[in-house]
């Protein structure tokens, strides 16, 4: 890359500001994206899609080890590989965290410790000694989150009475009842229904004493305190639910349960109806396995084999210390599901980086990373948008192949869970995040696929009906407050986040500024008037949700940078003077957080503190978001965009891509973060392409 600052073409007699303008004009003119473009094209899979690793935290791998032991189906090679992966990311203080350079997390550390013991590690192993010291210093098992206690209860390491009571009879409550399973978010619901069986039947896998974790308790058995606590008043909803939990525990001890058999039957039917067409997220699939096993199903039966195979498909096998950016190959031609190809033994499941299965001598180096879910329908359209913006023709054969693959992934036959709360009679037409997830299409993925279909030069006969159907579905998903959530409409019963079960506070799917901003941008792109009623309602929602310091919160990306980018992109397409103060305030905030190297960053701690917190260094994906936000909103401070673009250009690696270790995706704020390996590929490229195009349009070069 040419060193612009030492270019002999600069006029040394120009004033400093003019010299800077000239310097960046030359930089923009010389900005070459071809290496990046070619590298991104090389990452396309044989069936036409893009798919990158989705890295969360080591709870997922630890829980898979627990799952294998619970159903007595332990694959020793997989267990050893997961254990190596867990040890690779252990921190110096002995703990494990939720994100790169994040703070230590007690529950994750407890689960990793227990999994390592199940895998055969001695409590005297140095890694376990360090972990144990941290865990005890942080309060031990008594202070763990509810989900960790439930996992430990499977094995008798926590008493079942210490877990919240959620009787399976809850499945019988009709959807018009104030509290029913459809008032929970899609991800919570899919996990809760099998948990209703588990929490009601309270299964127990008896372990050899050498696997017990009594050493992780601060207090002796007679002095342990598992009671739920709240700092709210006695008449608060939180305290009311604590009393209800005590009452339900009393009822559970009585023999009279006239609806138990009917409830169990309905719950297991609900689970299979979904699992048969869904391979979505780790907790839901793992809980389904445990629930069916508790009901007496054999591991070989489809009710267990289907979700178990999906979880195995989520796994990545590698021998390096760093997780590869590409998961193991999976066949999906759009016509036949990966699960169906598995049944025919026509799927591919080999390492993306090495044929370790052919070299048994590598077994001692094998790592196994258990992904919590997979993201092909999210990664794919974003990559296409980036490539199109970077100049790849919209009729490029590789992109047309991808467009047709996306069309085949549209969900048109099943009215999923979303239809229960959606009050409009609309046909299904969305896209899901994963390879197969018919019951849970989401607004965010559908938005991005529609952006792609709008731009690709596919015949109208191929795409128009699909686009119309998807737009109708998206419009029907608007909430009463004017915004859009991810999977359901009006999924905002705040009372559910106050029950003892919901100590993670992620039981709801309300409107969010990031999705709402992206939805408004899409509608304007598709020719809707800015005065159209859905857009006006969405804008009013965004006006109400701007933070006092100028940014917008984001539910699905970390955090204020992501949300602000989504909103400013939408506002830039509107001619509305009432938006000017909001845009100026947001732009001023973006200026204030730019790093000296020109980049941007934001820590996951911003969710905990409810204010912007930077990472120690700039990140490629977040710099990309900030740069695109400035391009959309800021016509004055050109040099700030120039500095951000230069940071991205000069931080590329030898392949024309970017390296990034931080988690910049959000699963559950405060509890679960995601390092999308695709984010460091397509978002910086998209931002640089937009920057180059904006310079050309401004005739600065």
C-alpha positions in Angstrom: 0.0 0.0 0.0 1.4 3.4 -1.0 2.4 5.7 1.9 0.2 8.7 1.0 1.8 10.9 3.7 5.2 10.8 2.0 3.9 11.2 -1.6 6.1 13.4 -3.7 2.9 14.5 -5.5 1.8 16.6 -2.6 2.4 20.3 -2.8 4.5 21.1 0.3 3.5 24.8 0.1 -0.2 24.1 0.5 -1.9 25.1 3.8 -2.1 22.1 6.1 -5.9 21.6 5.7 -5.6 21.7 1.9 -2.7 19.3 2.0 -4.8 16.9 4.1 -7.7 17.1 1.6 -5.3 16.5 -1.3 -3.7 13.6 0.6 -7.0 11.9 1.2 -8.2 12.6 -2.3 -5.2 10.7 -3.6 -5.8 8.0 -1.0 -9.5 7.5 -2.2 -8.4 7.5 -5.8 -5.8 4.8 -5.2 -8.0 2.7 -2.9 -8.0 -0.7 -4.5 -10.5 -3.3 -3.4 -9.8 -6.0 -5.9 -7.7 -8.2 -3.5 -10.5 -8.0 -1.0 -13.2 -8.8 -3.6 -11.3 -11.8 -5.0 -10.8 -13.2 -1.5 -14.4 -12.8 -0.6 -15.5 -14.5 -3.8 -13.1 -17.4 -3.0 -15.0 -18.0 0.3 -18.3 -18.9 -1.4 -19.4 -22.4 -0.8 -20.1 -24.9 -3.5 -23.9 -24.6 -3.2 -23.7 -20.8 -3.6 -23.9 -19.5 -0.1 -21.5 -17.9 2.3 -21.2 -19.1 5.9 -18.7 -18.0 8.6 -18.0 -19.2 12.1 -20.2 -18.1 14.9 -18.2 -18.0 18.1 -19.9 -17.3 21.4 -18.5 -18.6 24.8 -17.4 -21.9 26.1 -20.6 -22.6 28.0 -21.9 -24.2 24.7 -19.1 -26.7 24.4 -19.3 -27.4 28.2 -23.0 -28.1 28.0 -22.5 -30.5 25.0 -20.1 -32.5 27.2 -22.8 -32.6 29.9 -25.4 -33.6 27.3 -23.3 -36.6 26.1 -22.9 -37.8 29.7 -26.5 -37.4 30.5 -27.7 -39.5 27.6 -24.8 -41.9 28.1 -23.5 -41.3 24.5 -20.0 -39.9 24.9 -17.8 -39.5 21.9 -14.4 -39.5 23.4 -12.8 -37.7 20.5 -15.4 -35.0 20.5 -15.1 -34.6 24.3 -11.4 -34.3 24.2 -11.6 -31.8 21.4 -14.1 -29.6 23.3 -11.9 -29.8 26.4 -8.9 -28.6 24.5 -10.9 -25.7 23.1 -12.1 -24.8 26.6 -8.5 -24.8 27.9 -7.3 -22.7 24.9 -9.5 -19.8 26.0 -9.2 -20.0 29.7 -8.0 -16.7 31.1 -5.0 -16.0 33.3 -7.1 -15.7 36.4 -8.5 -19.1 35.8 -11.9 -17.9 34.6 -13.8 -17.9 31.4 -15.6 -14.8 30.0 -18.6 -14.1 27.8 -16.5 -12.1 25.2 -13.0 -11.4 24.2 -11.2 -9.4 26.9 -14.6 -9.2 28.7 -14.9 -9.6 32.5 -14.8 -13.0 34.1 -18.1 -14.8 34.2 -19.0 -17.0 37.1 -21.6 -19.3 35.5 -19.5 -19.9 32.4 -16.5 -20.8 34.6 -18.5 -23.2 36.7 -19.8 -25.0 33.6 -16.4 -25.2 32.0 -14.9 -26.6 35.3 -17.6 -29.3 35.5 -17.2 -30.2 31.9 -13.5 -30.6 32.3 -14.1 -32.9 35.3 -16.5 -35.0 33.3 -13.9 -35.2 30.6 -11.5 -36.8 33.0 -9.5 -33.9 34.4 -8.4 -34.1 38.0 -9.3 -31.3 40.4 -5.6 -31.1 41.0 -4.9 -30.1 37.4 -3.4 -26.6 37.4 -6.2 -25.3 35.0 -8.9 -26.6 37.4 -7.0 -25.2 40.5 -7.0 -21.8 39.0 -10.6 -22.0 37.9 -11.7 -23.2 41.3 -9.9 -20.3 43.0 -11.8 -17.8 40.8 -15.1 -19.5 41.2 -14.9 -19.6 45.0 -13.8 -16.0 45.1 -16.9 -15.0 43.1 -19.3 -16.8 45.4 -19.4 -20.3 44.0 -22.4 -22.3 42.7 -24.9 -20.6 44.9 -24.3 -17.4 42.9 -24.6 -19.0 39.5 -27.3 -18.2 37.0 -30.5 -20.2 36.8 -29.5 -22.1 33.6 -26.3 -23.2 35.1 -28.1 -24.5 38.2 -30.5 -26.5 36.0 -27.6 -28.1 34.2 -26.0 -29.1 37.5 -29.3 -30.4 38.8 -29.4 -33.0 36.0 -26.5 -34.6 37.8 -27.5 -34.0 41.4 -24.9 -31.2 41.9 -27.6 -28.7 42.7 -30.9 -29.8 44.3 -33.9 -29.5 42.0 -35.8 -27.4 44.5 -33.1 -24.7 44.0 -34.4 -24.3 40.4 -37.5 -22.3 39.5 -40.8 -24.2 39.3 -42.4 -24.1 35.9 -45.0 -26.9 35.7 -45.6 -28.5 32.3 -49.3 -27.6 32.6 -48.2 -24.1 31.4 -48.4 -25.6 27.9 -52.2 -25.9 28.2 -52.8 -22.1 28.8 -54.5 -20.7 25.7 -52.8 -17.9 23.7 -55.4 -15.4 24.9 -54.4 -16.0 28.5 -52.3 -13.1 30.0 -49.3 -15.4 30.4 -48.8 -18.3 27.9 -45.8 -19.7 26.0 -46.4 -17.3 23.1 -45.7 -14.3 25.4 -42.1 -15.5 25.6 -39.7 -14.7 22.8 -39.1 -17.3 20.2 -35.7 -18.3 21.5 -37.0 -18.5 25.1 -40.1 -20.4 24.0 -38.2 -23.0 22.0 -36.0 -23.6 25.1 -38.8 -23.4 27.7 -41.2 -26.0 26.3 -38.8 -28.9 26.7 -37.7 -27.3 30.0 -41.3 -27.6 31.2 -40.9 -31.4 30.9 -37.5 -31.4 32.5 -38.4 -29.1 35.4 -41.6 -31.1 36.1 -40.1 -34.6 35.9 -36.7 -33.6 37.4 -34.5 -36.3 35.9 -31.3 -37.3 37.6 -28.2 -38.8 36.2 -26.2 -40.4 39.0 -22.5 -39.7 38.7 -19.5 -41.3 40.2 -18.3 -39.3 43.2 -15.1 -38.3 41.4 -17.2 -36.1 39.0 -18.9 -34.2 41.8 -18.2 -30.5 42.2 -18.9 -30.0 45.9 -15.5 -28.1 46.0 -17.2 -25.3 44.1 -19.5 -24.4 47.0 -18.4 -21.7 49.5 -20.7 -23.0 52.2 -21.3 -26.4 53.6 -24.4 -28.3 52.4 -26.5 -27.4 55.5 -25.7 -23.7 55.1 -26.2 -23.2 51.3 -28.6 -20.5 50.3 -30.4 -21.0 47.0 -33.3 -18.6 47.7 -34.3 -16.0 45.1 -33.6 -12.5 46.2 -34.7 -9.1 44.9 -34.0 -5.6 46.1 -37.5 -4.6 45.0 -40.2 -3.9 47.6 -42.4 -6.6 49.2 -45.3 -5.7 46.8 -43.2 -5.7 43.7 -43.9 -8.2 40.8 -40.5 -9.8 41.5 -41.5 -10.6 45.1 -44.9 -11.8 44.0 -43.3 -14.3 41.6 -41.0 -15.5 44.4 -44.1 -16.3 46.5 -45.8 -18.0 43.5 -42.7 -20.1 43.0 -42.9 -21.3 46.6 -46.6 -22.1 46.1 -45.9 -24.1 42.9 -43.1 -26.0 44.7 -45.6 -27.0 47.4 -48.1 -28.1 44.7 -45.5 -30.2 43.0 -45.1 -32.3 46.2 -48.8 -33.2 46.1 -49.9 -36.4 44.3 -52.9 -34.7 42.6 -51.8 -33.7 39.1 -54.9 -34.4 36.9 -53.5 -32.6 33.8 -50.0 -33.8 34.0 -50.4 -36.6 31.4 -52.2 -34.4 28.9 -49.6 -31.6 29.4 -46.7 -33.9 28.8 -48.3 -35.2 25.6 -48.9 -31.7 24.3 -45.5 -30.5 25.2 -43.7 -33.4 23.5 -45.9 -33.0 20.4 -45.1 -29.3 20.3 -41.4 -30.0 20.5 -41.4 -32.6 17.7 -43.6 -30.4 15.4 -40.8 -27.8 15.7 -37.7 -30.0 15.8 -38.8 -31.8 12.7 -38.6 -28.5 10.7 -36.1 -26.5 12.8 -32.4 -26.7 13.5 -31.9 -23.3 15.2 -30.2 -22.7 18.5 -28.2 -24.8 21.0 -30.3 -24.5 24.2 -33.6 -25.4 22.4 -32.1 -28.5 20.6 -30.2 -29.7 23.6 -33.2 -29.3 25.9 -35.3 -31.3 23.4 -32.8 -34.1 23.6 -32.9 -34.1 27.4 -36.7 -33.9 27.5 -37.2 -36.8 25.2 -34.6 -38.8 27.0 -36.3 -38.1 30.3 -39.6 -39.4 28.8 -37.9 -42.7 28.0 -37.0 -42.3 24.3 -33.9 -44.1 23.1 -31.0 -42.2 21.6 -31.6 -44.0 18.3 -35.1 -42.7 17.9 -35.7 -39.7 15.6 -37.0 -37.5 18.4 -33.5 -37.5 19.9 -31.4 -38.3 16.8 -32.7 -35.3 14.8 -31.7 -32.5 17.3 -28.6 -34.4 18.3 -27.4 -34.6 14.7 -28.1 -30.9 14.3 -25.9 -30.0 17.2 -23.2 -32.2 15.8 -23.5 -30.3 12.5 -22.9 -27.1 14.4 -19.5 -28.4 15.5 -16.2 -27.2 14.0 -13.1 -29.4 14.0 -9.7 -27.8 13.7 -6.1 -28.4 14.9 -4.8 -24.8 15.1 -5.0 -22.8 18.3 -7.2 -20.1 16.5 -10.7 -20.9 15.4 -11.0 -20.9 11.6 -13.3 -18.3 10.1 -15.1 -21.0 8.0 -17.1 -23.8 9.6 -17.0 -27.4 8.5 -18.7 -27.8 5.1 -22.4 -28.6 5.0 -24.3 -29.3 1.8 -27.5 -27.3 1.2 -28.5 -26.9 -2.4 -31.7 -25.1 -1.5 -33.9 -28.0 -2.7 -33.0 -30.6 -0.1 -32.5 -29.9 3.6 -29.2 -30.6 5.2 -31.0 -32.9 7.7 -32.5 -34.9 4.7 -29.0 -35.1 3.1 -27.7 -36.5 6.4 -30.3 -39.2 6.3 -29.1 -40.1 2.8 -25.4 -39.8 3.9 -25.0 -37.3 1.1 -23.9 -34.4 3.4 -20.4 -33.2 3.8 -18.9 -32.8 7.2 -15.2 -32.4 6.9 -12.8 -29.8 8.3 -12.6 -26.6 6.4 -8.9 -26.3 7.2 -7.5 -29.9 7.4 -8.4 -33.5 6.7 -7.8 -34.4 10.3 -10.0 -37.5 10.1 -7.5 -39.0 7.6 -4.6 -38.5 10.0 -5.3 -40.1 13.3 -1.9 -38.8 14.6 -3.5 -35.4 14.8 -6.2 -36.5 17.3 -4.2 -35.2 20.2 -4.3 -31.7 18.6 -7.9 -31.8 17.6 -10.1 -28.9 18.8 -13.9 -29.0 18.6 -15.8 -25.8 18.8 -19.5 -26.2 19.5 -21.4 -23.4 17.7 -24.6 -22.3 19.3 -26.3 -21.9 15.9 -25.4 -21.3 12.3 -25.7 -18.1 10.2 -25.7 -18.9 6.4 -28.8 -16.8 5.6 -27.4 -13.9 7.5 -23.8 -14.0 6.2 -24.9 -14.6 2.6 -26.9 -11.5 1.8 -24.5 -9.2 3.6 -21.6 -10.6 1.6 -23.5 -10.0 -1.6 -24.4 -6.4 -0.7 -20.7 -5.8 0.1 -19.5 -7.3 -3.2 -22.2 -5.4 -5.2 -21.2 -2.1 -3.6 -17.5 -2.9 -4.3 -18.3 -3.1 -8.0 -19.0 -6.8 -8.7 -21.6 -6.8 -11.5 -25.2 -7.6 -10.4 -25.3 -10.3 -13.1 -22.1 -12.0 -12.0 -22.8 -15.8 -12.2 -21.6 -16.4 -8.7 -24.0 -13.9 -7.3 -26.9 -15.0 -9.4 -26.3 -18.5 -8.1 -26.5 -17.2 -4.6 -29.7 -15.2 -5.4 -31.4 -18.4 -6.6 -30.2 -20.2 -3.5 -31.8 -17.5 -1.3 -35.0 -17.7 -3.2 -35.2 -21.4 -2.4 -34.7 -20.7 1.3 -37.8 -18.5 1.6 -40.3 -19.9 4.0 -43.7 -20.1 2.3 -45.5 -23.2 3.5 -45.5 -23.1 7.3 -47.2 -20.4 9.4 -44.7 -20.4 12.2 -45.0 -19.3 15.8 -45.1 -15.7 14.7 -48.7 -16.2 13.3 -50.1 -16.7 16.9 -49.6 -13.0 17.9 -49.6 -11.5 14.4 -53.1 -10.0 14.1 -53.0 -9.6 10.4 -54.0 -12.4 8.0 -50.8 -12.7 6.1 -49.1 -15.6 4.3 -45.6 -16.7 5.4 -42.8 -15.1 3.4 -39.8 -14.5 5.5 -36.3 -16.0 5.7 -34.6 -17.6 8.8 -31.1 -17.2 10.0 -30.1 -20.8 9.7 -30.2 -23.6 7.1 -33.6 -24.8 8.3 -35.9 -23.1 10.7 -39.3 -23.0 9.2 -41.1 -22.0 12.4 -38.9 -19.0 13.2 -38.3 -16.7 10.2 -37.1 -13.3 11.3 -37.4 -9.7 10.3 -33.7 -8.9 10.2 -32.7 -11.7 7.8 -35.7 -11.0 5.6 -34.8 -7.3 5.3 -31.2 -8.1 4.1 -32.3 -10.8 1.6 -34.8 -8.3 0.1 -32.0 -5.8 -0.3 -30.1 -8.4 -2.3 -33.0 -9.5 -4.5 -33.7 -5.8 -5.3 -30.1 -5.4 -6.7 -29.4 -8.7 -8.4 -30.3 -8.9 -12.1 -32.5 -11.9 -11.7 -35.5 -12.0 -14.0 -38.6 -10.4 -12.4 -40.5 -13.6 -13.1 -38.1 -15.3 -10.6 -38.1 -12.8 -7.8 -41.0 -10.4 -7.9 -43.6 -12.7 -6.2 -41.1 -13.7 -3.5 -40.3 -10.0 -2.8 -44.0 -9.0 -2.7 -44.8 -11.8 -0.4 -41.9 -11.0 1.9 -42.7 -7.3 2.1 -46.3 -8.1 3.0 -45.0 -10.3 5.8 -42.7 -7.6 7.1 -45.4 -5.0 7.1 -47.6 -7.3 9.1 -44.8 -7.7 11.7 -44.9 -4.0 12.8 -45.6 -3.6 16.5 -48.1 -1.3 18.1 -45.4 1.1 19.2 -44.4 1.6 15.5 -41.1 -0.4 15.7 -40.2 -3.9 14.7 -38.8 -6.7 16.7 -37.0 -9.8 15.4 -39.4 -12.8 15.4 -42.8 -11.8 16.8 -45.2 -8.9 17.1 -45.9 -7.1 20.4 -43.7 -9.6 22.3 -43.2 -7.1 25.2 -44.9 -8.3 28.3 -42.3 -7.0 30.7 -43.8 -9.0 33.6 -42.1 -12.1 32.2 -38.6 -10.7 32.8 -39.4 -10.5 36.5 -40.0 -14.2 37.1 -37.2 -16.2 38.9 -36.5 -18.2 35.7 -35.6 -15.0 33.8 -32.5 -13.9 35.6 -30.9 -13.3 32.2 -33.7 -10.8 31.3 -34.0 -12.1 27.7 -37.6 -13.5 27.6 -38.9 -10.8 25.3 -38.6 -9.7 21.7 -39.7 -6.0 21.7 -39.2 -3.3 19.1 -35.6 -2.3 18.7 -34.0 0.8 17.0 -31.6 -1.3 15.0 -34.2 -3.4 13.3 -36.6 -0.5 13.0 -34.0 1.7 11.3 -33.2 -1.1 8.8 -36.8 -1.7 8.1 -37.5 1.9 7.2 -34.4 1.9 5.0 -35.8 -1.2 3.2 -39.2 0.3 2.6 -37.7 3.5 1.2 -35.5 1.4 -1.0 -38.5 -0.4 -2.4 -40.2 2.9 -3.3 -42.5 3.6 -0.3 -43.2 7.2 0.4 -41.6 8.7 3.5 -45.1 9.7 4.4 -46.4 6.1 4.3 -48.1 5.2 7.5 -45.7 2.3 8.4 -42.7 4.6 7.9 -44.1 7.5 9.9 -44.9 5.2 12.8 -41.4 3.7 12.6 -39.8 7.2 12.6 -41.9 8.3 15.6 -40.6 5.2 17.5 -37.0 6.1 16.6 -37.6 9.7 17.7 -38.7 8.4 21.1 -35.8 6.0 21.5 -32.8 8.2 20.9 -30.4 8.2 23.9 -29.7 11.4 25.7 -26.1 11.4 24.4 -27.3 11.1 20.8 -26.9 7.4 19.9 -29.5 4.6 19.5 -29.3 1.3 21.4 -28.9 -1.9 19.4 -30.3 -5.3 20.4 -28.4 -7.4 17.9 -25.0 -5.7 17.5 -22.6 -4.1 19.9 -24.1 -1.6 20.6 -24.7 2.1 20.2 -22.5 2.3 17.1 -24.5 -0.5 15.4 -27.9 1.0 16.4 -26.8 4.5 15.3 -25.6 3.3 11.9 -29.0 1.6 11.3 -31.0 4.7 12.2 -28.8 7.3 10.4 -28.8 5.2 7.2 -32.6 5.3 7.2 -32.8 9.0 8.1 -30.4 9.9 5.3 -33.0 8.7 2.8 -35.6 11.1 4.1 -36.3 14.8 3.5 -37.7 15.6 6.9 -36.4 18.8 8.7 -37.7 17.4 12.0 -35.0 14.7 11.9 -32.1 17.2 11.5 -31.5 17.8 15.3 -31.5 14.0 15.9 -29.0 13.5 13.1 -26.8 16.3 14.3 -26.8 15.0 17.8 -25.9 11.5 16.7 -23.2 12.7 14.4 -21.6 14.8 17.1 -21.6 11.7 19.3 -19.9 9.7 16.6 -17.2 12.3 16.2 -16.6 12.2 20.0 -15.8 8.5 20.1 -13.5 8.2 17.1 -10.1 6.8 18.1 -6.8 8.5 17.3 -6.0 5.8 14.7 -9.2 6.7 12.8 -11.0 3.6 13.9 -13.9 3.0 16.2 -14.7 0.3 18.8 -17.3 -0.5 21.5 -17.1 -3.0 24.4 -19.9 -5.4 25.4 -19.7 -3.6 28.8 -21.8 -0.8 27.2 -24.8 -3.0 27.9 -24.0 -3.4 31.5 -23.3 0.2 32.2 -25.9 1.6 29.7 -23.4 4.0 28.3 -20.8 3.9 25.6 -17.6 2.0 26.6 -14.8 1.6 24.0 -12.6 -1.4 23.5 -8.9 -1.0 24.1 -8.3 -0.9 20.3 -10.3 -0.2 17.2 -12.2 -3.0 15.5 -12.8 -3.5 11.8 -16.6 -4.3 11.9 -17.5 -1.4 14.3 -15.3 1.0 12.3 -17.2 -0.1 9.2 -20.5 0.6 10.9 -19.4 4.0 12.1 -17.9 5.0 8.7 -21.2 4.1 7.0 -23.1 6.1 9.6 -20.9 9.1 8.9 -21.2 8.7 5.1 -25.0 8.7 5.6 -25.2 11.6 7.9 -22.2 13.9 7.9 -21.5 16.0 4.9 -19.1 18.4 6.7 -16.5 16.5 8.7 -15.0 14.8 5.6 -11.6 14.1 7.3 -13.2 11.9 10.0 -14.5 9.6 7.3 -11.2 9.8 5.5 -9.4 8.7 8.7 -11.8 5.8 9.3 -11.5 4.6 5.7 -7.7 4.8 5.9 -7.7 2.8 9.1 -9.7 0.1 7.4 -7.6 0.1 4.3 -4.3 -0.1 6.1 -5.5 -2.7 8.6 -6.2 -5.3 5.9 -4.3 -8.5 6.1 -2.4 -10.2 3.2 -5.7 -11.7 1.9 -7.4 -8.3 1.7 -9.6 -9.2 4.7 -9.4 -8.1 8.3 -8.5 -9.7 11.7 -10.8 -9.1 14.6 -10.9 -10.9 18.0 -13.7 -9.0 19.7 -17.3 -10.1 20.0 -19.3 -7.4 18.1 -22.6 -9.3 17.8 -25.2 -9.6 20.5 -27.2 -12.6 21.5 -28.6 -11.5 24.8 -27.4 -8.1 26.2 -25.4 -8.7 29.3 -25.3 -12.5 29.0 -24.4 -13.7 25.5 -22.3 -12.2 22.8 -21.2 -13.4 19.4 -18.0 -13.1 17.5 -19.4 -13.4 13.9 -16.3 -14.2 11.8 -18.2 -12.9 8.8 -18.4 -9.4 10.3 -14.7 -8.7 9.9 -15.1 -9.7 6.2 -18.1 -8.0 4.7 -18.8 -5.0 6.9 -15.3 -3.3 6.4 -15.5 -4.1 2.7 -19.0 -2.6 2.4 -17.9 0.5 4.3 -14.8 1.0 2.1 -16.9 0.5 -1.0 -19.4 3.1 0.1 -16.6 5.5 1.0 -15.0 5.2 -2.4 -18.3 5.6 -4.2 -19.1 8.7 -2.0 -15.8 10.3 -3.0 -16.5 9.7 -6.6 -20.0 11.2 -6.3 -18.6 14.3 -4.5 -16.0 14.7 -7.3 -13.3 15.1 -4.6 -11.1 12.9 -6.8 
